[in-house]
Amino acid sequence: MKILLLHQYFLEKNEGGGSRFNEMTKVWSDQNHKITVLSGMVNYNTGLKPERYKGKYFYEDKNFYNNVDVIRSHVSEAYNVNFLGRLWGYFSFVFSATYAGLFKVKGKHDVILVTSPPLFVGITAFILSRFKRIPFVFEVRDLWPESAIDTGVLQNKLIIKLAYWFENFIYKKASLINVLTPAFRDKLIEKGVPKEKICFIPNAADFSLAEAVQNKFDAQKFKEDLGCCKSFNSIG
C-alpha cells in the first residue's frame, strides 16, 4: 500500500516530542508499505524553524526512513508569536502543503491519512482527496474546537461558529475517522457522526523497546551512580 500522511508536526530524526507517527511509519515500512509524509518546517515545541529550512518553501528528505519520504512545507515563523500568528501558521501550512501535495508528491497513492489537531489540515486532505481521487482517513488526537475554547484560545463567537461548521464538514467528507479514546468516539456520535464511520485505535507502546533496554540495564549500578542508595540508607 502507498500512504500519503499529512502531519504538520512529524518529528525530525532524534527530535524530542510525540514520536507516535515516526514509529508507525517505521512499522509500516517494515511491512513493505511506501509512505510519503507532508509535514511542516516549524518545531511544535519551540516554534522555531531550523536554519536549513530558512528561505525555503519546500525541503525534500528522500528515504528519511526506509520506504519513507518526507516533504517539509513552509510554515510561517509567526506561529509562536500570538493567536493570530499561530492561526496564520496553520493556514500557511495548509497552502504550502496543498501545493506540495499537488505538485511535489509523485506517484499514485492508495489513501491519505491526516492527523489533527490542527483541524485545518483537513482542508489539504479534502483538496488532495478530490484531485487525486483517493479517500482520506481523518484522525482525531484531540477534540477541536472544544479544546481551543476550553483553554481560551478561541473566544470570538464568529470564529467558533465557523470552526464548528468546518469540523462537521470534514467529518462528513472523510471516508473514515479514527479516534484515540472511547470518549472521543462517544462525543463524535453525539455530534451526529455515524458510528460505523468511526474506528477506535488508541495509543500504544512497543514493549520490545523496553525489554531491549531492560536486558542491558543494571538497576543497582544506576541507583549507586545517582547516589540513591546512600540517600535511602541515611533515611533509614
C-alpha positions in Angstrom: 0.0 0.0 0.0 1.1 3.6 -0.7 0.2 6.0 2.0 0.2 9.8 1.9 0.5 11.0 5.5 -0.4 14.7 6.4 1.2 15.5 9.8 2.2 19.1 10.4 4.4 18.1 13.4 6.1 15.0 12.1 9.4 14.9 14.0 12.9 15.3 12.7 15.3 12.4 13.4 16.4 12.4 17.1 14.0 15.3 17.9 12.2 15.2 21.2 8.4 15.1 21.3 5.5 12.9 20.4 7.1 10.4 18.0 4.0 8.2 17.5 3.8 8.6 13.8 7.5 8.4 13.3 7.4 4.9 14.9 4.3 3.9 13.0 5.8 4.8 9.6 8.8 2.7 10.5 6.5 -0.3 11.3 4.6 0.3 8.0 7.8 0.5 6.0 8.9 -2.8 7.6 5.7 -4.3 6.3 6.7 -3.1 2.8 4.3 -0.2 2.6 5.5 3.0 0.9 4.9 6.3 2.8 5.2 9.9 1.8 4.9 12.4 4.6 3.8 16.0 4.1 4.9 17.9 7.2 5.8 21.4 8.4 9.1 23.2 9.0 8.4 24.7 12.4 9.1 22.7 15.5 5.9 22.2 17.6 7.6 22.6 21.0 9.9 25.5 20.3 8.0 27.3 17.5 11.3 27.7 15.7 12.4 26.9 12.1 15.7 25.1 11.7 18.4 27.0 9.8 18.4 24.6 6.8 14.7 25.4 6.1 15.0 29.2 6.3 14.4 30.9 2.9 12.9 27.7 1.5 9.3 26.8 0.8 9.9 23.1 0.4 12.5 20.7 1.6 12.6 17.0 0.5 14.1 14.3 2.6 14.2 11.2 0.3 14.4 7.9 2.2 14.0 9.7 5.6 13.5 6.1 6.8 13.4 3.1 4.7 10.4 3.4 2.3 9.5 6.8 3.9 10.0 10.1 2.1 9.3 13.4 3.9 8.4 16.7 2.2 8.6 19.6 4.5 6.5 22.6 3.6 6.6 26.3 4.7 5.1 27.3 8.0 5.1 31.0 9.0 7.6 31.8 11.7 4.8 33.9 13.3 3.5 30.6 14.6 4.6 31.1 18.2 4.0 34.9 18.5 0.3 35.1 19.4 -3.1 33.7 18.5 -3.2 35.4 15.0 0.4 34.3 14.4 -0.5 30.7 15.2 -3.6 30.9 13.1 -1.5 32.1 10.2 1.0 29.3 10.9 -1.8 26.8 10.5 -3.1 28.3 7.2 0.4 28.9 5.8 0.9 25.1 6.1 -2.5 24.4 4.5 -1.5 26.5 1.5 2.1 25.2 1.2 1.2 21.5 1.9 -1.7 21.7 -0.6 0.8 22.9 -3.3 3.3 20.3 -2.3 0.7 17.6 -2.4 -0.4 18.6 -5.9 3.0 19.3 -7.5 5.7 17.8 -5.3 4.2 14.4 -4.4 4.9 11.9 -7.1 3.1 8.7 -8.0 -0.3 7.2 -7.1 -1.3 6.7 -3.5 -4.0 4.4 -2.1 -5.1 6.5 0.8 -4.5 9.9 2.5 -4.1 9.7 6.3 -4.4 13.1 8.0 -3.9 13.6 11.7 -5.2 16.5 13.8 -5.0 18.9 15.5 -4.8 21.3 13.9 -8.1 20.8 12.3 -7.2 22.9 9.3 -5.0 20.2 7.8 -8.4 18.7 6.8 -8.6 21.4 4.1 -5.4 20.0 2.5 -6.7 16.4 2.9 -10.0 17.2 1.2 -8.5 19.1 -1.7 -5.9 16.4 -2.4 -8.5 13.7 -2.0 -10.6 15.3 -4.7 -7.8 16.0 -7.1 -6.1 12.6 -6.6 -9.4 10.7 -6.4 -8.5 8.7 -3.3 -10.2 8.5 0.1 -8.9 10.2 3.2 -8.9 9.0 6.8 -9.1 11.7 9.4 -7.6 11.1 12.8 -8.7 13.0 15.9 -6.0 13.2 18.5 -7.8 16.0 20.4 -11.3 17.4 20.1 -11.2 20.7 18.3 -12.6 23.4 18.6 -13.6 22.3 22.1 -10.1 22.1 23.4 -9.3 25.6 22.0 -12.4 27.0 23.5 -11.8 25.4 26.9 -8.3 26.8 27.1 -9.4 30.2 26.0 -7.5 30.1 22.7 -10.8 30.6 20.8 -13.1 33.3 22.1 -14.5 35.1 19.1 -18.1 33.8 18.5 -17.9 34.0 14.7 -14.6 32.1 14.5 -16.1 29.5 16.9 -19.2 29.1 14.8 -17.0 28.7 11.6 -14.8 26.2 13.4 -17.7 24.0 14.3 -19.1 24.2 10.7 -15.7 23.2 9.3 -15.4 20.4 11.8 -18.7 19.0 10.7 -17.7 19.4 7.0 -14.5 17.4 7.4 -16.2 14.6 9.3 -18.8 14.3 6.5 -16.1 14.2 3.8 -13.7 11.8 5.5 -14.1 8.1 4.5 -13.2 7.0 8.0 -12.5 8.8 11.3 -10.0 7.4 13.8 -10.2 8.4 17.5 -7.8 7.7 20.3 -10.2 7.4 23.2 -13.7 5.9 23.7 -14.8 9.4 25.0 -13.9 10.9 21.6 -15.9 8.3 19.9 -19.0 8.9 22.1 -18.6 12.7 21.5 -18.5 12.3 17.7 -21.6 10.1 17.8 -23.3 12.8 19.8 -22.3 15.3 17.1 -24.1 13.1 14.5 -21.2 11.2 13.0 -22.4 7.7 12.1 -20.8 5.2 14.5 -19.9 2.8 11.7 -17.7 5.6 10.3 -15.6 5.8 13.5 -12.8 3.4 14.4 -11.1 3.4 17.8 -7.3 2.9 17.7 -5.7 4.0 20.9 -2.1 5.0 21.6 0.1 2.0 22.2 3.6 1.1 23.4 6.2 -1.2 21.8 7.3 -3.2 24.8 10.1 -4.8 22.8 12.0 -1.5 23.2 11.7 -1.6 27.0 12.7 -5.2 27.0 15.8 -4.4 25.0 16.8 -1.7 27.4 16.0 -3.9 30.4 18.3 -6.7 29.2 21.3 -4.3 29.4 20.1 -2.3 32.4 21.9 -2.6 35.7 19.4 -1.2 38.2 21.7 -1.4 41.2 24.6 0.4 39.4 22.2 3.0 38.2 21.0 3.7 41.7 24.5 3.8 43.0 25.6 6.2 40.3 22.8 8.6 41.3 23.6 8.2 45.0 20.1 6.8 45.7 21.4 4.0 47.9 23.2 6.5 50.1 20.2 8.6 50.4 17.9 5.7 51.4 20.5 4.4 53.9 20.7 7.8 55.5 16.9 8.0 55.8 16.9 4.5 57.4 
